[in-house]
Every structure is written in structure tokens, then in C-alpha cells.
Amino acid sequence: MSLDRRKFIASAATAGALCSAPAIHGAGKAPMYRTALIGSGWWGTNILREAIASQQVKVVAICDVDQDKRELAAEEIEDLCGDQAKVYGDFREMLDREEIDIVVIATPDHWHALNAIAALEKGCHVFVEKPTGHTIGESRAMVDVADATDRIVQVGLHRRIGPHHVSANQFLKEGNAGTIGSVRMFVHSKGGVEKPSRNSEPPETLDWDMYCGPAPLRPFNRKIHPGGFRHFLDFANGTLGDWGVHWLDQMLWWSEEPYPKSVYSTGGRPVRGAAVLNATEQTTDAPDSQIAVYQFDSFSATWEHRKFAGNGPERHSVGCYFYGDRGTLHVGWRDGWTFYPSDAKKPIQHQDAQLQEPDGHNMKLLWADFLKSIESGKQPACNALIGHQATNLALLGMLSMKLGRSIAWDGKTETIPGDEQANQLLRREYRGPWQYPG
């Protein structure tokens, strides 16, 4: 971290406390928080609906690089609760002009850290979707700024608070599965060969340069926006950086070991085919299948995904298997959790999922926990460091795959000992005027 950056963070803690807008209070009523949204696609709007349902939020601003998206979201919010949110195309302008207590961030992954850091430095509390960064260095910078500014950060790891996930974690920690020697995390879906899609001019209502931001300015393609960015490695980290963060976090939650000693990952596009990117057309470029192996002090863990074949004869298509000497616990999504005892004479144990529909997640519980943390000053269920540690595992897997070899990991210094080539991948070059944080 540069000296100038250290000075800024030190002063930001004081500035945030003095300059942040206080929540609106009414006599005998719960505080109302002036809230803004950056990234008004379907998921960002979904989070904002839950925020409004808490009856402690006044939506003051909506920011999106897509004019149509931000205006539609503002209209929906006005219809829903009467709030007349101002709309912006640049988050910096929004943060400069508006008095904001809470910022919700649901942008493509390569913007998460920069959006969050800017909001924290303005004295706002932040609800940010996972992952916490596109690279490990920017994710760490978010954690440092959150600590320095003494603001609450809640990362969207809603499985930390879902009822069947909580009870499954308790089941493990009480020793019901015995000593856990290995964990397997996975997501499998159907798919096939991918044909390139033609590039085009961006819609007039979309600021494509701002969408790309610090990432390379690649040709616009409808496969990227709206909604497809996760499988373009300029903007995200594929399935491991998406689904993987949730299930890697479930493992970390149980183990209480914050980082592995070594990581090896391999993968590719054997079914989708080689990635294409030229002036005329492009495909996604994330792996359609990948395996990552994590070696911890007391156990080993694997991640695997494939975007073809589905789950076939396998019992489950998503989740974690915890393998212990008393049996195997599967923690899933819509199928709850199930324990299969090693002793065949003992009954299988099961708990159904308890999910909030229609999205099948538990954002209402996570938002309530966020507000409780703001009011109490205590850390939330999924703070910046928790999100960072889970994100790191996904990013280390992608880093190993790019290198084509295993890497050691020093979790205390967050470096790869004696490996200059690998350490260079903890950061990336930013485009144009954008500056890498930290």
C-alpha cells in the first residue's frame, strides 16, 4: 500500500465519522436510512425490494450505466413505495451529490471493490454482492478501507444465514459427522457447444466505456450485457467466481481455517470449444469445466463444476459434501441438507430447505442482519473479511488454472512465497484513468 493511500485511509476513518449523513429518525420509530443502488439489473433491484420491505429505507438514488435499466428501476421503486429516486450514470457523481447512509452494490464483479471503496470513503455503509473483488489485491483493499472507515459491510453470502445452512453447520460442529477429512463442493448444469455471437454497436442508452471501466474495452456483445458478464474473464471469474464463492464460504464457515496452504486447479472448454474474440464476433471465455484442489492443515477440499451433462446419475447437482468418519453430510440449496451415516443400520437424517421465494434465497434475513449491525455497531454475518476470504479461494483457483500449475499460499501475508510470476496475478493492470486501489 502506498504512503499516500495509508494517509488517506487514516484520515478517512475520522472523516467518515464526522461527515456521513445521519440516518433519519422519527419520534419512537426505527431509523430510516437514505439508500442508493449501484447496478439496477434484476438482482440489484431484487435486493432493493427487500430493503424497502424492511420499512427502514428511503431510496434516494439509483445508478446504472444503462439508462433504460436505471429509469425502469426508478419507476418500479416509485410504484412500490413512492420514493422518487434520482438517477445517475456515474457512481462518483451520485456519491458527490447525494446524502446517503447505505449503498447497495450489484454491478458486474470487476466493479465491486471500486464501488464499495468509493462508498465507504464517503462514510456510507455498504451491502455488496459477492465476490468482493475481481483480483485478490482489490478485495484486500476493500477490507482495509472498511476497517479504516469503521463502516459496516455486508457481503451477499446469504447462505451464511439461511436456516438449513445454519443448522447444517451446527450439525457438523457438534461432531455428528465425526472427524471431517475432506470436503467436495460442486455445481453441475447442462450445456453444449457454443457458437460465436456477432458483435454490435452498444445501444444508445448504454455507456459501454463506463461499463468496461478498469477492464479492457472489448467489443460490445449482447452475450455480455445484459446479464452474461460472469462468463467473460475481463469482468468476472466464471462459475468458480460465482457459485463457487458461496460453497467455498460454507466450507470456511465450518472449518474456521481461513486459508489453505496450497491450491491447484485445472480446467478448460472441452465442450464449449475454444474461446473466440475478434472485431466481428465473440464467445464467452470462462472454463466450461474446472477442478480446484485446496490443501488445508487438517483436511483437503475440492471444487468442481461442469456446464454440460447435468448431474446425471448423481444424487445432487449443487452444494457441498462433508466426508467424516461417521458419515457424509450433503448441504445443498433447494434440497436442504441430508446426512448419510457410515453405519447402514442408522437412519438417514434430513432437513428441508427454508427459502424465500421467488428467488429461492434468504435476502430478507441477510438485510435484517445488516440493519441490526448498523444499529449495534457489531459485525454482520458476512462482513468484508468473510467475503474476502471466500473470494480469495475462488481467485486462487483461477490464478492456478491460468498458470497451469499449483501454488503455495501464505494467508497471513496474502502472497505466494518465492513465486514472482504468480504474485503478479494478484493484481491486474487497469485501463485508462482508473487506478488500482491500495
VEXDREN-2710 file (C-alpha; in Angstrom, 1 decimal):
% VEXDREN-2710
k/r/px/py/pz
1/MET/0.0/0.0/0.0
2/SER/1.4/3.4/-0.9
3/LEU/2.2/6.1/1.7
4/ASP/-0.4/8.4/0.2
5/ARG/-3.0/5.6/0.4
6/ARG/-2.1/5.0/4.1
7/LYS/-2.5/8.6/4.9
8/PHE/-5.9/8.7/3.1
9/ILE/-7.3/5.7/4.9
10/ALA/-6.2/7.0/8.3
11/SER/-7.9/10.3/7.7
12/ALA/-11.0/8.6/6.1
13/ALA/-11.9/7.0/9.4
14/THR/-12.2/10.4/11.0
15/ALA/-13.9/12.0/8.0
16/GLY/-16.4/9.2/7.7
17/ALA/-17.5/9.5/11.3
18/LEU/-17.8/13.3/11.0
19/CYS/-19.2/13.7/7.6
20/SER/-21.5/10.8/6.9
21/ALA/-25.2/11.7/6.8
22/PRO/-27.0/10.6/9.9
23/ALA/-30.0/8.2/9.5
24/ILE/-33.4/9.9/9.6
25/HIS/-35.1/9.3/12.9
26/GLY/-38.7/9.9/13.9
27/ALA/-40.0/10.0/17.4
28/GLY/-40.4/6.4/18.6
29/LYS/-39.7/5.0/15.2
30/ALA/-36.9/2.8/13.8
31/PRO/-34.3/4.8/11.9
32/MET/-34.8/5.4/8.1
33/TYR/-31.7/5.0/6.0
34/ARG/-31.1/7.0/2.9
35/THR/-30.2/4.3/0.4
36/ALA/-28.8/4.2/-3.1
37/LEU/-28.3/1.4/-5.5
38/ILE/-25.4/0.9/-7.9
39/GLY/-26.3/-1.7/-10.6
40/SER/-30.0/-1.8/-11.2
41/GLY/-30.3/-5.2/-13.0
42/TRP/-32.6/-7.9/-11.8
43/TRP/-30.6/-8.9/-8.8
44/GLY/-29.8/-5.4/-7.6
45/THR/-33.5/-4.5/-7.9
46/ASN/-34.3/-7.6/-6.0
47/ILE/-32.1/-6.6/-3.1
48/LEU/-33.6/-3.2/-3.1
49/ARG/-37.1/-4.6/-2.8
50/GLU/-36.1/-6.5/0.3
51/ALA/-34.5/-3.3/1.7
52/ILE/-37.8/-1.4/1.1
53/ALA/-39.8/-4.2/2.7
54/SER/-37.8/-3.6/5.9
55/GLN/-39.6/-0.3/6.1
56/GLN/-36.3/1.4/7.2
57/VAL/-35.2/2.6/3.8
58/LYS/-35.8/5.7/1.8
59/VAL/-34.4/5.2/-1.8
60/VAL/-32.7/8.4/-2.8
61/ALA/-30.7/7.4/-5.9
62/ILE/-30.2/4.7/-8.5
63/CYS/-27.1/4.4/-10.6
64/ASP/-26.5/2.3/-13.7
65/VAL/-24.5/2.7/-16.9
66/ASP/-27.6/1.6/-18.8
67/GLN/-30.1/4.5/-18.9
68/ASP/-33.1/2.1/-19.6
69/LYS/-32.2/0.0/-16.6
70/ARG/-31.9/2.8/-14.2
71/GLU/-35.0/4.6/-15.3
72/LEU/-37.1/1.4/-15.2
73/ALA/-35.8/0.7/-11.7
74/ALA/-36.7/4.2/-10.5
75/GLU/-40.2/3.8/-11.9
76/GLU/-40.6/0.5/-10.2
77/ILE/-39.4/1.9/-6.9
78/GLU/-41.8/4.9/-7.1
79/ASP/-44.7/2.5/-7.8
80/LEU/-43.6/0.2/-5.0
81/CYS/-43.1/2.8/-2.2
82/GLY/-43.5/6.3/-3.6
83/ASP/-39.8/7.2/-3.3
84/GLN/-38.6/9.4/-6.1
85/ALA/-35.0/8.3/-6.6
86/LYS/-32.7/10.4/-8.7
87/VAL/-30.9/8.6/-11.5
88/TYR/-27.2/8.6/-12.3
89/GLY/-24.9/7.1/-14.9
90/ASP/-21.7/7.6/-12.9
91/PHE/-21.5/6.4/-9.3
92/ARG/-18.9/9.1/-8.5
93/GLU/-21.3/11.9/-9.3
94/MET/-24.1/10.2/-7.3
95/LEU/-21.8/9.9/-4.2
96/ASP/-20.7/13.5/-4.5
97/ARG/-24.2/14.9/-4.9
98/GLU/-26.5/12.8/-2.6
99/GLU/-26.7/12.4/1.2
100/ILE/-26.5/8.6/1.5
101/ASP/-26.4/6.3/4.5
102/ILE/-26.4/2.9/2.7
103/VAL/-25.1/1.9/-0.7
104/VAL/-26.2/-1.4/-2.3
105/ILE/-23.8/-2.7/-5.0
106/ALA/-24.9/-5.2/-7.6
107/THR/-22.7/-4.3/-10.5
108/PRO/-20.6/-6.7/-12.6
109/ASP/-17.8/-8.2/-10.5
110/HIS/-14.9/-6.1/-11.8
111/TRP/-16.6/-3.0/-10.3
112/HIS/-17.4/-4.4/-6.8
113/ALA/-14.3/-3.2/-5.0
114/LEU/-14.0/0.2/-6.6
115/ASN/-17.7/0.9/-6.0
116/ALA/-17.5/-0.3/-2.4
117/ILE/-14.3/1.7/-1.6
118/ALA/-15.8/4.9/-3.0
119/ALA/-18.9/4.5/-0.9
120/LEU/-17.0/3.7/2.2
121/GLU/-14.8/6.7/1.8
122/LYS/-17.9/8.8/1.6
123/GLY/-19.0/7.4/5.0
124/CYS/-21.6/5.0/3.7
125/HIS/-22.4/1.6/5.0
126/VAL/-22.2/-1.0/2.1
127/PHE/-24.2/-4.0/1.0
128/VAL/-22.1/-5.6/-1.8
129/GLU/-22.6/-8.7/-3.8
130/LYS/-20.0/-11.3/-3.9
131/PRO/-17.3/-11.7/-4.9
132/THR/-15.5/-8.8/-3.1
133/GLY/-13.1/-8.3/-6.0
134/HIS/-12.0/-9.4/-9.5
135/THR/-8.5/-9.8/-8.1
136/ILE/-7.2/-10.5/-4.6
137/GLY/-5.4/-7.1/-4.2
138/GLU/-8.6/-5.1/-4.8
139/SER/-10.6/-7.3/-2.5
140/ARG/-8.0/-6.8/0.2
141/ALA/-8.2/-3.0/-0.4
142/MET/-11.9/-3.1/0.3
143/VAL/-11.3/-4.9/3.7
144/ASP/-8.7/-2.3/4.6
145/VAL/-10.9/0.6/3.8
146/ALA/-13.9/-0.9/5.7
147/ASP/-11.7/-1.3/8.7
148/ALA/-10.3/2.2/8.5
149/THR/-13.6/3.9/8.0
150/ASP/-15.4/1.9/10.6
151/ARG/-18.4/1.3/8.3
152/ILE/-20.5/-1.8/8.2
153/VAL/-20.0/-4.0/5.1
154/GLN/-22.4/-6.9/4.4
155/VAL/-21.4/-9.2/1.6
156/GLY/-24.2/-11.1/-0.2
157/LEU/-23.3/-14.5/1.1
158/HIS/-26.9/-15.3/2.0
159/ARG/-26.2/-18.9/2.7
160/ARG/-24.5/-17.9/5.9
161/ILE/-27.8/-17.0/7.3
162/GLY/-30.3/-19.4/5.6
163/PRO/-32.0/-21.7/8.3
164/HIS/-31.0/-25.0/6.8
165/HIS/-27.4/-23.8/6.3
166/VAL/-27.2/-22.7/9.9
167/SER/-28.5/-26.0/11.2
168/ALA/-26.2/-28.0/8.9
169/ASN/-23.2/-26.0/10.2
170/GLN/-24.3/-26.7/13.8
171/PHE/-24.7/-30.4/12.9
172/LEU/-21.1/-30.5/11.8
173/LYS/-19.7/-28.5/14.6
174/GLU/-21.4/-30.7/17.2
175/GLY/-19.4/-33.6/15.7
176/ASN/-22.4/-35.6/14.3
177/ALA/-20.4/-36.4/11.1
178/GLY/-17.3/-37.2/13.1
179/THR/-13.9/-36.0/12.0
180/ILE/-14.1/-34.4/8.6
181/GLY/-11.2/-35.4/6.3
182/SER/-12.3/-33.9/3.0
183/VAL/-14.9/-31.6/1.5
184/ARG/-16.2/-31.6/-2.0
185/MET/-18.0/-28.6/-3.4
186/PHE/-19.7/-28.6/-6.8
187/VAL/-22.2/-27.2/-9.3
188/HIS/-23.2/-29.1/-12.4
189/SER/-25.6/-27.9/-15.2
190/LYS/-26.4/-28.8/-18.8
191/GLY/-24.9/-27.2/-21.9
192/GLY/-23.2/-27.9/-25.2
193/VAL/-21.1/-26.4/-27.9
194/GLU/-21.0/-22.6/-28.0
195/LYS/-21.2/-20.7/-31.3
196/PRO/-19.8/-17.2/-31.6
197/SER/-22.3/-14.3/-31.4
198/ARG/-21.8/-11.2/-33.6
199/ASN/-20.6/-8.1/-32.0
200/SER/-22.6/-4.9/-32.5
201/GLU/-22.6/-1.2/-31.6
202/PRO/-23.7/-0.7/-28.0
203/PRO/-27.3/0.6/-27.5
204/GLU/-27.5/4.4/-27.4
205/THR/-28.7/4.2/-23.8
206/LEU/-25.6/2.2/-22.6
207/ASP/-22.3/3.8/-21.7
208/TRP/-20.2/0.9/-22.8
209/ASP/-16.9/2.6/-21.9
210/MET/-18.1/3.1/-18.3
211/TYR/-19.4/-0.5/-18.2
212/CYS/-15.9/-1.8/-19.0
213/GLY/-14.4/0.8/-16.7
214/PRO/-10.9/-0.5/-15.5
215/ALA/-11.3/-3.7/-17.6
216/PRO/-10.2/-3.9/-21.2
217/LEU/-12.5/-2.2/-23.7
218/ARG/-13.6/-5.2/-25.7
219/PRO/-16.3/-5.1/-28.4
220/PHE/-19.9/-4.9/-27.2
221/ASN/-21.9/-8.1/-27.5
222/ARG/-25.4/-9.0/-26.3
223/LYS/-23.9/-12.1/-24.6
224/ILE/-22.2/-9.8/-22.1
225/HIS/-25.0/-7.3/-21.4
226/PRO/-27.5/-7.6/-20.0
227/GLY/-26.7/-10.4/-17.6
228/GLY/-24.0/-12.5/-19.2
229/PHE/-20.8/-10.9/-17.8
230/ARG/-20.0/-13.7/-15.4
231/HIS/-18.6/-15.9/-18.1
232/PHE/-16.3/-13.3/-19.6
233/LEU/-13.0/-13.2/-17.7
234/ASP/-12.4/-9.5/-18.2
235/PHE/-15.4/-8.8/-16.0
236/ALA/-15.7/-11.9/-13.7
237/ASN/-14.2/-15.3/-12.9
238/GLY/-16.7/-17.8/-14.3
239/THR/-18.5/-20.4/-12.3
240/LEU/-15.8/-20.7/-9.6
241/GLY/-16.0/-16.9/-9.0
242/ASP/-19.8/-17.0/-8.9
243/TRP/-21.4/-20.1/-7.4
244/GLY/-18.0/-21.2/-6.1
245/VAL/-17.7/-18.3/-3.6
246/HIS/-20.9/-19.4/-1.9
247/TRP/-19.9/-23.0/-1.3
248/LEU/-16.3/-22.2/-0.5
249/ASP/-17.6/-20.0/2.2
250/GLN/-19.8/-22.8/3.6
251/MET/-16.6/-24.8/3.9
252/LEU/-14.7/-21.9/5.6
253/TRP/-17.6/-21.3/8.0
254/TRP/-17.4/-24.9/9.2
255/SER/-13.6/-25.3/9.3
256/GLU/-12.6/-22.0/10.8
257/GLU/-9.3/-22.3/8.9
258/PRO/-9.3/-19.0/7.0
259/TYR/-7.0/-20.1/4.2
260/PRO/-5.3/-23.2/2.6
261/LYS/-1.6/-23.9/2.3
262/SER/-1.7/-24.7/-1.4
263/VAL/-4.0/-24.6/-4.4
264/TYR/-4.0/-26.5/-7.7
265/SER/-6.6/-26.0/-10.4
266/THR/-7.1/-27.2/-13.9
267/GLY/-9.9/-26.8/-16.4
268/GLY/-10.9/-25.7/-19.9
269/ARG/-13.5/-25.6/-22.6
270/PRO/-13.6/-29.2/-23.9
271/VAL/-17.3/-29.0/-24.8
272/ARG/-18.0/-25.3/-25.5
273/GLY/-14.9/-25.0/-27.6
274/ALA/-12.0/-22.6/-27.9
275/ALA/-12.9/-19.0/-26.9
276/VAL/-13.3/-16.5/-29.8
277/LEU/-12.7/-12.8/-29.6
278/ASN/-12.3/-10.6/-32.7
279/ALA/-13.7/-7.5/-34.2
280/THR/-16.7/-9.4/-35.7
281/GLU/-17.8/-11.9/-33.1
282/GLN/-17.0/-13.5/-29.7
283/THR/-17.9/-16.3/-27.3
284/THR/-17.6/-16.5/-23.5
285/ASP/-14.1/-17.4/-22.4
286/ALA/-14.6/-18.9/-18.9
287/PRO/-14.0/-22.6/-18.5
288/ASP/-17.0/-24.9/-19.0
289/SER/-15.4/-27.4/-16.6
290/GLN/-12.9/-26.9/-13.8
291/ILE/-11.4/-28.7/-10.8
292/ALA/-9.6/-26.9/-7.9
293/VAL/-7.9/-28.7/-5.0
294/TYR/-7.3/-26.9/-1.7
295/GLN/-4.9/-28.3/0.9
296/PHE/-5.6/-27.1/4.5
297/ASP/-3.8/-28.0/7.6
298/SER/-6.3/-30.6/8.8
299/PHE/-8.3/-31.6/5.6
300/SER/-8.4/-31.3/1.8
301/ALA/-11.1/-29.8/-0.3
302/THR/-12.1/-29.8/-3.9
303/TRP/-14.2/-27.6/-6.1
304/GLU/-15.6/-28.9/-9.4
305/HIS/-18.1/-27.6/-12.0
306/ARG/-19.2/-28.5/-15.4
307/LYS/-21.6/-26.8/-17.7
308/PHE/-22.6/-29.9/-19.6
309/ALA/-24.2/-33.3/-18.9
310/GLY/-26.1/-32.1/-15.8
311/ASN/-25.9/-34.2/-12.7
312/GLY/-26.8/-37.5/-14.5
313/PRO/-26.9/-40.4/-12.0
314/GLU/-25.5/-38.3/-9.1
315/ARG/-27.8/-37.7/-6.2
316/HIS/-27.3/-33.9/-6.0
317/SER/-26.2/-31.3/-8.6
318/VAL/-25.1/-28.5/-6.3
319/GLY/-23.7/-28.0/-2.8
320/CYS/-21.0/-29.5/-0.5
321/TYR/-20.3/-33.0/0.7
322/PHE/-18.6/-33.1/4.0
323/TYR/-16.9/-36.5/4.4
324/GLY/-16.5/-37.6/8.0
325/ASP/-15.7/-40.9/9.8
326/ARG/-19.3/-41.1/10.9
327/GLY/-20.9/-40.4/7.6
328/THR/-21.4/-37.9/4.8
329/LEU/-23.3/-34.6/5.1
330/HIS/-24.6/-33.0/1.9
331/VAL/-25.5/-29.3/2.3
332/GLY/-27.5/-28.2/-0.8
333/TRP/-29.8/-25.4/-2.0
334/ARG/-33.4/-26.3/-2.6
335/ASP/-32.9/-29.8/-1.4
336/GLY/-31.9/-28.8/2.1
337/TRP/-29.3/-31.0/3.9
338/THR/-29.0/-34.7/4.3
339/PHE/-26.8/-36.9/6.4
340/TYR/-25.9/-40.4/5.2
341/PRO/-24.4/-42.4/8.2
342/SER/-21.5/-44.7/7.6
343/ASP/-23.4/-47.3/9.6
344/ALA/-26.1/-48.5/7.2
345/LYS/-28.3/-49.6/10.2
346/LYS/-28.7/-46.0/11.2
347/PRO/-31.4/-43.8/9.6
348/ILE/-30.6/-41.1/7.1
349/GLN/-31.3/-37.6/8.6
350/HIS/-32.7/-34.7/6.6
351/GLN/-33.9/-31.2/6.9
352/ASP/-35.8/-29.4/4.2
353/ALA/-34.7/-26.0/2.8
354/GLN/-36.4/-22.9/4.2
355/LEU/-36.1/-20.4/1.4
356/GLN/-37.6/-17.0/0.5
357/GLU/-39.4/-17.2/-2.8
358/PRO/-39.5/-16.4/-5.7
359/ASP/-35.7/-16.2/-5.9
360/GLY/-35.0/-19.1/-3.5
361/HIS/-32.6/-17.2/-1.3
362/ASN/-32.7/-15.6/2.1
363/MET/-32.0/-11.9/1.4
364/LYS/-34.7/-10.8/3.8
365/LEU/-32.8/-12.3/6.7
366/LEU/-29.4/-11.0/5.4
367/TRP/-30.8/-7.5/5.1
368/ALA/-32.2/-7.6/8.6
369/ASP/-28.8/-8.7/9.9
370/PHE/-27.2/-5.8/8.0
371/LEU/-29.5/-3.2/9.6
372/LYS/-29.0/-4.8/13.0
373/SER/-25.3/-4.4/12.6
374/ILE/-25.5/-0.8/11.6
375/GLU/-27.6/0.0/14.7
376/SER/-25.5/-2.1/17.1
377/GLY/-22.0/-1.4/15.6
378/LYS/-21.3/-5.2/15.7
379/GLN/-20.1/-7.1/12.7
380/PRO/-22.7/-8.7/10.4
381/ALA/-22.9/-12.3/9.5
382/CYS/-21.0/-11.8/6.2
383/ASN/-18.6/-8.9/6.8
384/ALA/-15.9/-7.7/4.4
385/LEU/-13.2/-10.1/5.7
386/ILE/-15.5/-13.1/5.5
387/GLY/-16.4/-12.2/1.9
388/HIS/-12.7/-11.6/1.1
389/GLN/-11.6/-15.0/2.4
390/ALA/-14.2/-16.9/0.4
391/THR/-13.4/-14.8/-2.7
392/ASN/-9.7/-15.4/-2.3
393/LEU/-10.2/-19.2/-2.6
394/ALA/-12.1/-18.7/-5.9
395/LEU/-9.5/-16.3/-7.3
396/LEU/-6.6/-18.5/-6.2
397/GLY/-8.2/-21.4/-8.1
398/MET/-8.5/-19.2/-11.2
399/LEU/-4.9/-18.0/-10.8
400/SER/-3.6/-21.6/-10.6
401/MET/-5.5/-22.6/-13.7
402/LYS/-4.1/-19.6/-15.6
403/LEU/-0.5/-20.6/-14.6
404/GLY/-1.1/-24.3/-15.3
405/ARG/0.5/-25.4/-12.0
406/SER/0.0/-25.5/-8.3
407/ILE/0.8/-22.6/-6.0
408/ALA/1.7/-22.2/-2.3
409/TRP/-0.3/-19.6/-0.3
410/ASP/0.8/-17.6/2.7
411/GLY/-2.6/-16.5/4.1
412/LYS/-1.0/-14.2/6.7
413/THR/0.8/-12.0/4.1
414/GLU/-1.6/-12.9/1.2
415/THR/1.3/-13.7/-1.1
416/ILE/2.7/-16.7/-3.0
417/PRO/6.1/-17.3/-1.5
418/GLY/9.0/-17.2/-3.9
419/ASP/6.9/-17.0/-7.0
420/GLU/7.1/-13.6/-8.7
421/GLN/5.1/-14.8/-11.8
422/ALA/2.2/-15.9/-9.6
423/ASN/2.3/-12.8/-7.3
424/GLN/1.9/-10.6/-10.4
425/LEU/-1.5/-12.2/-10.9
426/LEU/-2.8/-11.0/-7.5
427/ARG/-3.4/-7.6/-9.3
428/ARG/-4.1/-6.5/-12.8
429/GLU/-3.4/-3.5/-14.9
430/TYR/-6.3/-1.0/-15.0
431/ARG/-7.4/0.7/-18.2
432/GLY/-7.3/4.4/-18.9
433/PRO/-7.7/6.8/-15.9
434/TRP/-8.8/4.1/-13.4
435/GLN/-6.3/3.5/-10.6
436/TYR/-5.9/0.2/-8.9
437/PRO/-6.8/0.5/-5.1
438/GLY/-4.3/0.0/-2.3
END
